């Protein structure tokens, strides 16, 4: 269900994806993050975008769905540990 929801918006580029994509594109062209380009997020964010070739569309949505699922499972595991 999460994957279907993400894929339904595969033609839309959301605001929270713009800056990491731009940073990843610049890194792909040889720029060094924090020296040559302004970026206010952790360095792994654009590095992850580099893993799938700095492309938008269905692949970006599928990876986003996997990320959201993993984040949800991690939050659930932490909650189970702290409040069970």
PDB file of N, CA, C and O in Angstrom:
ATOM      1  N   UNK A   1       0.824  -1.184   0.000  1.00  0.00           N
ATOM      2  CA  UNK A   1       0.000   0.000   0.000  1.00  0.00           C
ATOM      3  C   UNK A   1       0.876   1.258   0.000  1.00  0.00           C
ATOM      4  O   UNK A   1       0.579   2.233  -0.690  1.00  0.00           O
ATOM      5  N   UNK A   2       1.951   1.221   0.779  1.00  0.00           N
ATOM      6  CA  UNK A   2       2.862   2.359   0.830  1.00  0.00           C
ATOM      7  C   UNK A   2       3.532   2.568  -0.530  1.00  0.00           C
ATOM      8  O   UNK A   2       3.664   3.703  -0.989  1.00  0.00           O
ATOM      9  N   UNK A   3       3.947   1.492  -1.165  1.00  0.00           N
ATOM     10  CA  UNK A   3       4.565   1.589  -2.486  1.00  0.00           C
ATOM     11  C   UNK A   3       3.580   2.145  -3.507  1.00  0.00           C
ATOM     12  O   UNK A   3       3.950   2.985  -4.327  1.00  0.00           O
ATOM     13  N   UNK A   4       2.335   1.688  -3.467  1.00  0.00           N
ATOM     14  CA  UNK A   4       1.321   2.199  -4.401  1.00  0.00           C
ATOM     15  C   UNK A   4       1.081   3.686  -4.193  1.00  0.00           C
ATOM     16  O   UNK A   4       0.920   4.429  -5.160  1.00  0.00           O
ATOM     17  N   UNK A   5       1.056   4.121  -2.951  1.00  0.00           N
ATOM     18  CA  UNK A   5       0.861   5.543  -2.664  1.00  0.00           C
ATOM     19  C   UNK A   5       2.025   6.378  -3.190  1.00  0.00           C
ATOM     20  O   UNK A   5       1.827   7.474  -3.716  1.00  0.00           O
ATOM     21  N   UNK A   6       3.231   5.853  -3.045  1.00  0.00           N
ATOM     22  CA  UNK A   6       4.397   6.582  -3.542  1.00  0.00           C
ATOM     23  C   UNK A   6       4.428   6.598  -5.066  1.00  0.00           C
ATOM     24  O   UNK A   6       4.746   7.624  -5.668  1.00  0.00           O
ATOM     25  N   UNK A   7       4.106   5.488  -5.685  1.00  0.00           N
ATOM     26  CA  UNK A   7       4.147   5.415  -7.145  1.00  0.00           C
ATOM     27  C   UNK A   7       3.062   6.259  -7.794  1.00  0.00           C
ATOM     28  O   UNK A   7       3.208   6.684  -8.940  1.00  0.00           O
ATOM     29  N   UNK A   8       1.981   6.503  -7.074  1.00  0.00           N
ATOM     30  CA  UNK A   8       0.909   7.339  -7.617  1.00  0.00           C
ATOM     31  C   UNK A   8       1.391   8.767  -7.869  1.00  0.00           C
ATOM     32  O   UNK A   8       0.801   9.496  -8.666  1.00  0.00           O
ATOM     33  N   UNK A   9       2.459   9.155  -7.191  1.00  0.00           N
ATOM     34  CA  UNK A   9       3.004  10.506  -7.344  1.00  0.00           C
ATOM     35  C   UNK A   9       4.371  10.496  -8.025  1.00  0.00           C
ATOM     36  O   UNK A   9       5.186  11.384  -7.779  1.00  0.00           O
ATOM     37  N   UNK A  10       4.631   9.508  -8.872  1.00  0.00           N
ATOM     38  CA  UNK A  10       5.966   9.395  -9.471  1.00  0.00           C
ATOM     39  C   UNK A  10       6.272  10.515 -10.453  1.00  0.00           C
ATOM     40  O   UNK A  10       7.438  10.739 -10.780  1.00  0.00           O
ATOM     41  N   UNK A  11       5.272  11.213 -10.925  1.00  0.00           N
ATOM     42  CA  UNK A  11       5.510  12.319 -11.848  1.00  0.00           C
ATOM     43  C   UNK A  11       5.700  13.660 -11.169  1.00  0.00           C
ATOM     44  O   UNK A  11       5.899  14.672 -11.840  1.00  0.00           O
ATOM     45  N   UNK A  12       5.640  13.681  -9.846  1.00  0.00           N
ATOM     46  CA  UNK A  12       5.743  14.929  -9.094  1.00  0.00           C
ATOM     47  C   UNK A  12       7.075  14.956  -8.348  1.00  0.00           C
ATOM     48  O   UNK A  12       7.444  13.974  -7.705  1.00  0.00           O
ATOM     49  N   UNK A  13       7.784  16.054  -8.428  1.00  0.00           N
ATOM     50  CA  UNK A  13       9.015  16.226  -7.673  1.00  0.00           C
ATOM     51  C   UNK A  13       8.697  17.089  -6.455  1.00  0.00           C
ATOM     52  O   UNK A  13       8.371  18.268  -6.592  1.00  0.00           O
ATOM     53  N   UNK A  14       8.792  16.504  -5.274  1.00  0.00           N
ATOM     54  CA  UNK A  14       8.433  17.202  -4.043  1.00  0.00           C
ATOM     55  C   UNK A  14       9.555  18.109  -3.581  1.00  0.00           C
ATOM     56  O   UNK A  14      10.715  17.910  -3.940  1.00  0.00           O
ATOM     57  N   UNK A  15       9.211  19.094  -2.792  1.00  0.00           N
ATOM     58  CA  UNK A  15      10.174  20.105  -2.335  1.00  0.00           C
ATOM     59  C   UNK A  15      11.318  19.488  -1.538  1.00  0.00           C
ATOM     60  O   UNK A  15      12.461  19.926  -1.673  1.00  0.00           O
ATOM     61  N   UNK A  16      11.043  18.493  -0.720  1.00  0.00           N
ATOM     62  CA  UNK A  16      12.105  17.897   0.100  1.00  0.00           C
ATOM     63  C   UNK A  16      13.077  17.048  -0.716  1.00  0.00           C
ATOM     64  O   UNK A  16      14.092  16.594  -0.187  1.00  0.00           O
ATOM     65  N   UNK A  17      12.781  16.829  -1.986  1.00  0.00           N
ATOM     66  CA  UNK A  17      13.680  16.077  -2.859  1.00  0.00           C
ATOM     67  C   UNK A  17      14.547  16.997  -3.711  1.00  0.00           C
ATOM     68  O   UNK A  17      15.586  16.570  -4.213  1.00  0.00           O
ATOM     69  N   UNK A  18      14.138  18.245  -3.881  1.00  0.00           N
ATOM     70  CA  UNK A  18      14.843  19.153  -4.789  1.00  0.00           C
ATOM     71  C   UNK A  18      16.289  19.398  -4.383  1.00  0.00           C
ATOM     72  O   UNK A  18      17.196  19.225  -5.197  1.00  0.00           O
ATOM     73  N   UNK A  19      16.515  19.798  -3.138  1.00  0.00           N
ATOM     74  CA  UNK A  19      17.860  20.142  -2.699  1.00  0.00           C
ATOM     75  C   UNK A  19      18.792  18.936  -2.717  1.00  0.00           C
ATOM     76  O   UNK A  19      19.907  19.058  -3.223  1.00  0.00           O
ATOM     77  N   UNK A  20      18.393  17.769  -2.186  1.00  0.00           N
ATOM     78  CA  UNK A  20      19.298  16.611  -2.284  1.00  0.00           C
ATOM     79  C   UNK A  20      19.602  16.200  -3.720  1.00  0.00           C
ATOM     80  O   UNK A  20      20.725  15.795  -4.023  1.00  0.00           O
ATOM     81  N   UNK A  21      18.608  16.299  -4.613  1.00  0.00           N
ATOM     82  CA  UNK A  21      18.852  15.977  -6.012  1.00  0.00           C
ATOM     83  C   UNK A  21      19.835  16.960  -6.640  1.00  0.00           C
ATOM     84  O   UNK A  21      20.735  16.556  -7.377  1.00  0.00           O
ATOM     85  N   UNK A  22      19.669  18.234  -6.354  1.00  0.00           N
ATOM     86  CA  UNK A  22      20.583  19.239  -6.893  1.00  0.00           C
ATOM     87  C   UNK A  22      21.997  19.024  -6.358  1.00  0.00           C
ATOM     88  O   UNK A  22      22.968  19.127  -7.107  1.00  0.00           O
ATOM     89  N   UNK A  23      22.112  18.725  -5.067  1.00  0.00           N
ATOM     90  CA  UNK A  23      23.430  18.466  -4.481  1.00  0.00           C
ATOM     91  C   UNK A  23      24.064  17.225  -5.095  1.00  0.00           C
ATOM     92  O   UNK A  23      25.258  17.220  -5.394  1.00  0.00           O
ATOM     93  N   UNK A  24      23.267  16.170  -5.285  1.00  0.00           N
ATOM     94  CA  UNK A  24      23.784  14.937  -5.889  1.00  0.00           C
ATOM     95  C   UNK A  24      24.230  15.173  -7.330  1.00  0.00           C
ATOM     96  O   UNK A  24      25.245  14.630  -7.767  1.00  0.00           O
ATOM     97  N   UNK A  25      23.473  15.980  -8.064  1.00  0.00           N
ATOM     98  CA  UNK A  25      23.878  16.304  -9.437  1.00  0.00           C
ATOM     99  C   UNK A  25      25.210  17.041  -9.460  1.00  0.00           C
ATOM    100  O   UNK A  25      26.068  16.761 -10.297  1.00  0.00           O
ATOM    101  N   UNK A  26      25.379  17.977  -8.545  1.00  0.00           N
ATOM    102  CA  UNK A  26      26.643  18.705  -8.479  1.00  0.00           C
ATOM    103  C   UNK A  26      27.790  17.792  -8.055  1.00  0.00           C
ATOM    104  O   UNK A  26      28.904  17.916  -8.565  1.00  0.00           O
ATOM    105  N   UNK A  27      27.523  16.877  -7.124  1.00  0.00           N
ATOM    106  CA  UNK A  27      28.550  15.919  -6.708  1.00  0.00           C
ATOM    107  C   UNK A  27      28.927  15.001  -7.870  1.00  0.00           C
ATOM    108  O   UNK A  27      30.092  14.640  -8.034  1.00  0.00           O
ATOM    109  N   UNK A  28      27.940  14.632  -8.666  1.00  0.00           N
ATOM    110  CA  UNK A  28      28.197  13.784  -9.833  1.00  0.00           C
ATOM    111  C   UNK A  28      29.109  14.501 -10.825  1.00  0.00           C
ATOM    112  O   UNK A  28      29.875  13.861 -11.546  1.00  0.00           O
ATOM    113  N   UNK A  29      29.026  15.814 -10.858  1.00  0.00           N
ATOM    114  CA  UNK A  29      29.856  16.621 -11.766  1.00  0.00           C
ATOM    115  C   UNK A  29      31.198  17.002 -11.142  1.00  0.00           C
ATOM    116  O   UNK A  29      31.988  17.715 -11.760  1.00  0.00           O
ATOM    117  N   UNK A  30      31.460  16.531  -9.923  1.00  0.00           N
ATOM    118  CA  UNK A  30      32.771  16.753  -9.312  1.00  0.00           C
ATOM    119  C   UNK A  30      32.815  17.751  -8.177  1.00  0.00           C
ATOM    120  O   UNK A  30      33.878  17.952  -7.589  1.00  0.00           O
ATOM    121  N   UNK A  31      31.716  18.378  -7.851  1.00  0.00           N
ATOM    122  CA  UNK A  31      31.702  19.339  -6.744  1.00  0.00           C
ATOM    123  C   UNK A  31      31.803  18.601  -5.409  1.00  0.00           C
ATOM    124  O   UNK A  31      31.350  17.465  -5.272  1.00  0.00           O
ATOM    125  N   UNK A  32      32.398  19.265  -4.450  1.00  0.00           N
ATOM    126  CA  UNK A  32      32.541  18.699  -3.111  1.00  0.00           C
ATOM    127  C   UNK A  32      31.491  19.340  -2.218  1.00  0.00           C
ATOM    128  O   UNK A  32      31.375  20.563  -2.139  1.00  0.00           O
ATOM    129  N   UNK A  33      30.731  18.484  -1.549  1.00  0.00           N
ATOM    130  CA  UNK A  33      29.662  18.968  -0.678  1.00  0.00           C
ATOM    131  C   UNK A  33      30.259  19.777   0.479  1.00  0.00           C
ATOM    132  O   UNK A  33      31.327  19.433   0.985  1.00  0.00           O
ATOM    133  N   UNK A  34      29.600  20.811   0.884  1.00  0.00           N
ATOM    134  CA  UNK A  34      29.965  21.742   1.954  1.00  0.00           C
ATOM    135  C   UNK A  34      31.129  22.657   1.588  1.00  0.00           C
ATOM    136  O   UNK A  34      31.367  23.643   2.286  1.00  0.00           O
ATOM    137  N   UNK A  35      31.854  22.366   0.527  1.00  0.00           N
ATOM    138  CA  UNK A  35      32.914  23.272   0.086  1.00  0.00           C
ATOM    139  C   UNK A  35      32.491  24.019  -1.177  1.00  0.00           C
ATOM    140  O   UNK A  35      32.573  25.245  -1.246  1.00  0.00           O
ATOM    141  N   UNK A  36      32.040  23.264  -2.165  1.00  0.00           N
ATOM    142  CA  UNK A  36      31.659  23.861  -3.445  1.00  0.00           C
ATOM    143  C   UNK A  36      30.164  24.146  -3.550  1.00  0.00           C
ATOM    144  O   UNK A  36      29.747  24.999  -4.333  1.00  0.00           O
ATOM    145  N   UNK A  37      29.367  23.444  -2.775  1.00  0.00           N
ATOM    146  CA  UNK A  37      27.909  23.632  -2.828  1.00  0.00           C
ATOM    147  C   UNK A  37      27.367  23.781  -1.413  1.00  0.00           C
ATOM    148  O   UNK A  37      27.885  23.185  -0.468  1.00  0.00           O
ATOM    149  N   UNK A  38      26.321  24.580  -1.282  1.00  0.00           N
ATOM    150  CA  UNK A  38      25.664  24.764   0.004  1.00  0.00           C
ATOM    151  C   UNK A  38      24.694  23.612   0.211  1.00  0.00           C
ATOM    152  O   UNK A  38      23.884  23.314  -0.667  1.00  0.00           O
ATOM    153  N   UNK A  39      24.771  22.965   1.365  1.00  0.00           N
ATOM    154  CA  UNK A  39      23.860  21.874   1.694  1.00  0.00           C
ATOM    155  C   UNK A  39      23.739  21.812   3.207  1.00  0.00           C
ATOM    156  O   UNK A  39      24.751  21.772   3.907  1.00  0.00           O
ATOM    157  N   UNK A  40      22.519  21.804   3.719  1.00  0.00           N
ATOM    158  CA  UNK A  40      22.306  21.860   5.163  1.00  0.00           C
ATOM    159  C   UNK A  40      21.813  20.544   5.762  1.00  0.00           C
ATOM    160  O   UNK A  40      21.255  20.525   6.860  1.00  0.00           O
ATOM    161  N   UNK A  41      22.018  19.463   5.044  1.00  0.00           N
ATOM    162  CA  UNK A  41      21.576  18.148   5.516  1.00  0.00           C
ATOM    163  C   UNK A  41      22.801  17.254   5.700  1.00  0.00           C
ATOM    164  O   UNK A  41      23.902  17.628   5.296  1.00  0.00           O
ATOM    165  N   UNK A  42      22.621  16.077   6.305  1.00  0.00           N
ATOM    166  CA  UNK A  42      23.746  15.146   6.433  1.00  0.00           C
ATOM    167  C   UNK A  42      24.271  14.718   5.060  1.00  0.00           C
ATOM    168  O   UNK A  42      23.508  14.670   4.095  1.00  0.00           O
ATOM    169  N   UNK A  43      25.558  14.410   4.966  1.00  0.00           N
ATOM    170  CA  UNK A  43      26.158  14.101   3.663  1.00  0.00           C
ATOM    171  C   UNK A  43      25.654  12.817   3.021  1.00  0.00           C
ATOM    172  O   UNK A  43      25.792  12.649   1.809  1.00  0.00           O
ATOM    173  N   UNK A  44      25.080  11.914   3.788  1.00  0.00           N
ATOM    174  CA  UNK A  44      24.578  10.677   3.191  1.00  0.00           C
ATOM    175  C   UNK A  44      23.324  10.885   2.355  1.00  0.00           C
ATOM    176  O   UNK A  44      23.002  10.053   1.508  1.00  0.00           O
ATOM    177  N   UNK A  45      22.616  11.977   2.580  1.00  0.00           N
ATOM    178  CA  UNK A  45      21.382  12.222   1.826  1.00  0.00           C
ATOM    179  C   UNK A  45      21.665  12.327   0.327  1.00  0.00           C
ATOM    180  O   UNK A  45      21.059  11.580  -0.441  1.00  0.00           O
ATOM    181  N   UNK A  46      22.557  13.216  -0.129  1.00  0.00           N
ATOM    182  CA  UNK A  46      22.829  13.232  -1.572  1.00  0.00           C
ATOM    183  C   UNK A  46      23.604  12.008  -2.040  1.00  0.00           C
ATOM    184  O   UNK A  46      23.493  11.610  -3.200  1.00  0.00           O
ATOM    185  N   UNK A  47      24.385  11.410  -1.154  1.00  0.00           N
ATOM    186  CA  UNK A  47      25.121  10.198  -1.530  1.00  0.00           C
ATOM    187  C   UNK A  47      24.156   9.065  -1.866  1.00  0.00           C
ATOM    188  O   UNK A  47      24.420   8.275  -2.773  1.00  0.00           O
ATOM    189  N   UNK A  48      23.055   8.981  -1.151  1.00  0.00           N
ATOM    190  CA  UNK A  48      22.051   7.952  -1.445  1.00  0.00           C
ATOM    191  C   UNK A  48      21.402   8.233  -2.786  1.00  0.00           C
ATOM    192  O   UNK A  48      21.115   7.302  -3.540  1.00  0.00           O
ATOM    193  N   UNK A  49      21.167   9.500  -3.098  1.00  0.00           N
ATOM    194  CA  UNK A  49      20.607   9.848  -4.406  1.00  0.00           C
ATOM    195  C   UNK A  49      21.575   9.462  -5.522  1.00  0.00           C
ATOM    196  O   UNK A  49      21.144   9.111  -6.620  1.00  0.00           O
ATOM    197  N   UNK A  50      22.872   9.525  -5.252  1.00  0.00           N
ATOM    198  CA  UNK A  50      23.866   9.116  -6.244  1.00  0.00           C
ATOM    199  C   UNK A  50      23.794   7.620  -6.538  1.00  0.00           C
ATOM    200  O   UNK A  50      24.112   7.185  -7.645  1.00  0.00           O
ATOM    201  N   UNK A  51      23.377   6.836  -5.548  1.00  0.00           N
ATOM    202  CA  UNK A  51      23.313   5.382  -5.727  1.00  0.00           C
ATOM    203  C   UNK A  51      22.399   4.971  -6.877  1.00  0.00           C
ATOM    204  O   UNK A  51      22.687   4.004  -7.582  1.00  0.00           O
ATOM    205  N   UNK A  52      21.316   5.689  -7.068  1.00  0.00           N
ATOM    206  CA  UNK A  52      20.420   5.331  -8.167  1.00  0.00           C
ATOM    207  C   UNK A  52      20.506   6.308  -9.330  1.00  0.00           C
ATOM    208  O   UNK A  52      19.539   6.487 -10.070  1.00  0.00           O
ATOM    209  N   UNK A  53      21.662   6.938  -9.489  1.00  0.00           N
ATOM    210  CA  UNK A  53      21.935   7.721 -10.674  1.00  0.00           C
ATOM    211  C   UNK A  53      21.278   9.077 -10.745  1.00  0.00           C
ATOM    212  O   UNK A  53      21.146   9.632 -11.836  1.00  0.00           O
ATOM    213  N   UNK A  54      20.863   9.627  -9.629  1.00  0.00           N
ATOM    214  CA  UNK A  54      20.249  10.949  -9.563  1.00  0.00           C
ATOM    215  C   UNK A  54      19.085  11.047 -10.558  1.00  0.00           C
ATOM    216  O   UNK A  54      19.009  11.983 -11.355  1.00  0.00           O
ATOM    217  N   UNK A  55      18.205  10.084 -10.496  1.00  0.00           N
ATOM    218  CA  UNK A  55      17.047  10.055 -11.393  1.00  0.00           C
ATOM    219  C   UNK A  55      15.759  10.235 -10.591  1.00  0.00           C
ATOM    220  O   UNK A  55      15.653   9.801  -9.444  1.00  0.00           O
ATOM    221  N   UNK A  56      14.807  10.870 -11.212  1.00  0.00           N
ATOM    222  CA  UNK A  56      13.483  11.007 -10.602  1.00  0.00           C
ATOM    223  C   UNK A  56      12.561   9.978 -11.222  1.00  0.00           C
ATOM    224  O   UNK A  56      12.954   9.249 -12.133  1.00  0.00           O
ATOM    225  N   UNK A  57      11.349   9.921 -10.734  1.00  0.00           N
ATOM    226  CA  UNK A  57      10.371   9.008 -11.309  1.00  0.00           C
ATOM    227  C   UNK A  57      10.094   7.802 -10.425  1.00  0.00           C
ATOM    228  O   UNK A  57      10.258   7.876  -9.207  1.00  0.00           O
ATOM    229  N   UNK A  58       9.677   6.696 -11.023  1.00  0.00           N
ATOM    230  CA  UNK A  58       9.262   5.523 -10.250  1.00  0.00           C
ATOM    231  C   UNK A  58      10.355   4.953  -9.346  1.00  0.00           C
ATOM    232  O   UNK A  58      10.061   4.492  -8.243  1.00  0.00           O
ATOM    233  N   UNK A  59      11.614   4.978  -9.800  1.00  0.00           N
ATOM    234  CA  UNK A  59      12.690   4.451  -8.960  1.00  0.00           C
ATOM    235  C   UNK A  59      12.843   5.265  -7.682  1.00  0.00           C
ATOM    236  O   UNK A  59      13.006   4.704  -6.598  1.00  0.00           O
ATOM    237  N   UNK A  60      12.790   6.574  -7.809  1.00  0.00           N
ATOM    238  CA  UNK A  60      12.872   7.442  -6.634  1.00  0.00           C
ATOM    239  C   UNK A  60      11.704   7.171  -5.687  1.00  0.00           C
ATOM    240  O   UNK A  60      11.889   7.148  -4.470  1.00  0.00           O
ATOM    241  N   UNK A  61      10.528   6.971  -6.223  1.00  0.00           N
ATOM    242  CA  UNK A  61       9.350   6.681  -5.391  1.00  0.00           C
ATOM    243  C   UNK A  61       9.475   5.328  -4.703  1.00  0.00           C
ATOM    244  O   UNK A  61       9.107   5.202  -3.535  1.00  0.00           O
ATOM    245  N   UNK A  62       9.984   4.311  -5.396  1.00  0.00           N
ATOM    246  CA  UNK A  62      10.138   2.981  -4.791  1.00  0.00           C
ATOM    247  C   UNK A  62      11.155   3.029  -3.656  1.00  0.00           C
ATOM    248  O   UNK A  62      10.926   2.453  -2.593  1.00  0.00           O
ATOM    249  N   UNK A  63      12.264   3.702  -3.873  1.00  0.00           N
ATOM    250  CA  UNK A  63      13.270   3.830  -2.823  1.00  0.00           C
ATOM    251  C   UNK A  63      12.710   4.629  -1.648  1.00  0.00           C
ATOM    252  O   UNK A  63      12.991   4.309  -0.493  1.00  0.00           O
ATOM    253  N   UNK A  64      11.929   5.654  -1.929  1.00  0.00           N
ATOM    254  CA  UNK A  64      11.290   6.423  -0.862  1.00  0.00           C
ATOM    255  C   UNK A  64      10.327   5.585  -0.050  1.00  0.00           C
ATOM    256  O   UNK A  64      10.241   5.743   1.168  1.00  0.00           O
ATOM    257  N   UNK A  65       9.600   4.696  -0.708  1.00  0.00           N
ATOM    258  CA  UNK A  65       8.677   3.809   0.004  1.00  0.00           C
ATOM    259  C   UNK A  65       9.437   2.833   0.894  1.00  0.00           C
ATOM    260  O   UNK A  65       9.020   2.571   2.022  1.00  0.00           O
ATOM    261  N   UNK A  66      10.541   2.297   0.402  1.00  0.00           N
ATOM    262  CA  UNK A  66      11.370   1.390   1.214  1.00  0.00           C
ATOM    263  C   UNK A  66      11.934   2.138   2.418  1.00  0.00           C
ATOM    264  O   UNK A  66      11.945   1.616   3.532  1.00  0.00           O
ATOM    265  N   UNK A  67      12.402   3.361   2.187  1.00  0.00           N
ATOM    266  CA  UNK A  67      12.929   4.187   3.277  1.00  0.00           C
ATOM    267  C   UNK A  67      11.850   4.443   4.337  1.00  0.00           C
ATOM    268  O   UNK A  67      12.107   4.314   5.534  1.00  0.00           O
ATOM    269  N   UNK A  68      10.652   4.802   3.892  1.00  0.00           N
ATOM    270  CA  UNK A  68       9.556   5.068   4.834  1.00  0.00           C
ATOM    271  C   UNK A  68       9.193   3.813   5.624  1.00  0.00           C
ATOM    272  O   UNK A  68       8.911   3.888   6.820  1.00  0.00           O
ATOM    273  N   UNK A  69       9.202   2.663   4.953  1.00  0.00           N
ATOM    274  CA  UNK A  69       8.899   1.407   5.642  1.00  0.00           C
ATOM    275  C   UNK A  69       9.967   1.088   6.682  1.00  0.00           C
ATOM    276  O   UNK A  69       9.642   0.700   7.804  1.00  0.00           O
ATOM    277  N   UNK A  70      11.233   1.246   6.321  1.00  0.00           N
ATOM    278  CA  UNK A  70      12.309   0.988   7.275  1.00  0.00           C
ATOM    279  C   UNK A  70      12.263   1.948   8.461  1.00  0.00           C
ATOM    280  O   UNK A  70      12.496   1.537   9.598  1.00  0.00           O
ATOM    281  N   UNK A  71      11.967   3.214   8.206  1.00  0.00           N
ATOM    282  CA  UNK A  71      11.853   4.186   9.295  1.00  0.00           C
ATOM    283  C   UNK A  71      10.702   3.830  10.228  1.00  0.00           C
ATOM    284  O   UNK A  71      10.818   3.971  11.445  1.00  0.00           O
ATOM    285  N   UNK A  72       9.602   3.371   9.662  1.00  0.00           N
ATOM    286  CA  UNK A  72       8.444   2.971  10.471  1.00  0.00           C
ATOM    287  C   UNK A  72       8.772   1.743  11.316  1.00  0.00           C
ATOM    288  O   UNK A  72       8.415   1.678  12.493  1.00  0.00           O
ATOM    289  N   UNK A  73       9.449   0.777  10.714  1.00  0.00           N
ATOM    290  CA  UNK A  73       9.826  -0.426  11.469  1.00  0.00           C
ATOM    291  C   UNK A  73      10.809  -0.101  12.584  1.00  0.00           C
ATOM    292  O   UNK A  73      10.727  -0.668  13.674  1.00  0.00           O
ATOM    293  N   UNK A  74      11.736   0.810  12.316  1.00  0.00           N
ATOM    294  CA  UNK A  74      12.681   1.220  13.348  1.00  0.00           C
ATOM    295  C   UNK A  74      11.966   1.930  14.493  1.00  0.00           C
ATOM    296  O   UNK A  74      12.255   1.667  15.660  1.00  0.00           O
ATOM    297  N   UNK A  75      11.046   2.815  14.174  1.00  0.00           N
ATOM    298  CA  UNK A  75      10.279   3.511  15.216  1.00  0.00           C
ATOM    299  C   UNK A  75       9.445   2.523  16.028  1.00  0.00           C
ATOM    300  O   UNK A  75       9.340   2.654  17.247  1.00  0.00           O
ATOM    301  N   UNK A  76       8.855   1.539  15.358  1.00  0.00           N
ATOM    302  CA  UNK A  76       8.064   0.518  16.057  1.00  0.00           C
ATOM    303  C   UNK A  76       8.951  -0.296  16.989  1.00  0.00           C
ATOM    304  O   UNK A  76       8.560  -0.573  18.123  1.00  0.00           O
ATOM    305  N   UNK A  77      10.145  -0.684  16.526  1.00  0.00           N
ATOM    306  CA  UNK A  77      11.057  -1.485  17.363  1.00  0.00           C
ATOM    307  C   UNK A  77      11.514  -0.693  18.576  1.00  0.00           C
ATOM    308  O   UNK A  77      11.598  -1.238  19.676  1.00  0.00           O
ATOM    309  N   UNK A  78      11.809   0.579  18.389  1.00  0.00           N
ATOM    310  CA  UNK A  78      12.220   1.416  19.525  1.00  0.00           C
ATOM    311  C   UNK A  78      11.078   1.556  20.522  1.00  0.00           C
ATOM    312  O   UNK A  78      11.285   1.468  21.732  1.00  0.00           O
ATOM    313  N   UNK A  79       9.867   1.776  20.005  1.00  0.00           N
ATOM    314  CA  UNK A  79       8.699   1.905  20.894  1.00  0.00           C
ATOM    315  C   UNK A  79       8.450   0.611  21.663  1.00  0.00           C
ATOM    316  O   UNK A  79       8.132   0.652  22.851  1.00  0.00           O
ATOM    317  N   UNK A  80       8.589  -0.519  21.012  1.00  0.00           N
ATOM    318  CA  UNK A  80       8.393  -1.809  21.678  1.00  0.00           C
ATOM    319  C   UNK A  80       9.421  -1.991  22.790  1.00  0.00           C
ATOM    320  O   UNK A  80       9.095  -2.511  23.857  1.00  0.00           O
ATOM    321  N   UNK A  81      10.646  -1.571  22.551  1.00  0.00           N
ATOM    322  CA  UNK A  81      11.706  -1.719  23.540  1.00  0.00           C
ATOM    323  C   UNK A  81      11.478  -0.791  24.733  1.00  0.00           C
ATOM    324  O   UNK A  81      11.671  -1.188  25.882  1.00  0.00           O
ATOM    325  N   UNK A  82      11.072   0.432  24.457  1.00  0.00           N
ATOM    326  CA  UNK A  82      10.943   1.407  25.536  1.00  0.00           C
ATOM    327  C   UNK A  82       9.620   1.306  26.298  1.00  0.00           C
ATOM    328  O   UNK A  82       9.580   1.566  27.500  1.00  0.00           O
ATOM    329  N   UNK A  83       8.541   0.933  25.613  1.00  0.00           N
ATOM    330  CA  UNK A  83       7.228   1.017  26.252  1.00  0.00           C
ATOM    331  C   UNK A  83       6.445  -0.286  26.273  1.00  0.00           C
ATOM    332  O   UNK A  83       5.216  -0.264  26.336  1.00  0.00           O
ATOM    333  N   UNK A  84       7.125  -1.402  26.222  1.00  0.00           N
ATOM    334  CA  UNK A  84       6.368  -2.659  26.280  1.00  0.00           C
ATOM    335  C   UNK A  84       6.282  -3.206  27.681  1.00  0.00           C
ATOM    336  O   UNK A  84       5.679  -4.257  27.898  1.00  0.00           O
TER     337      UNK A  84
END
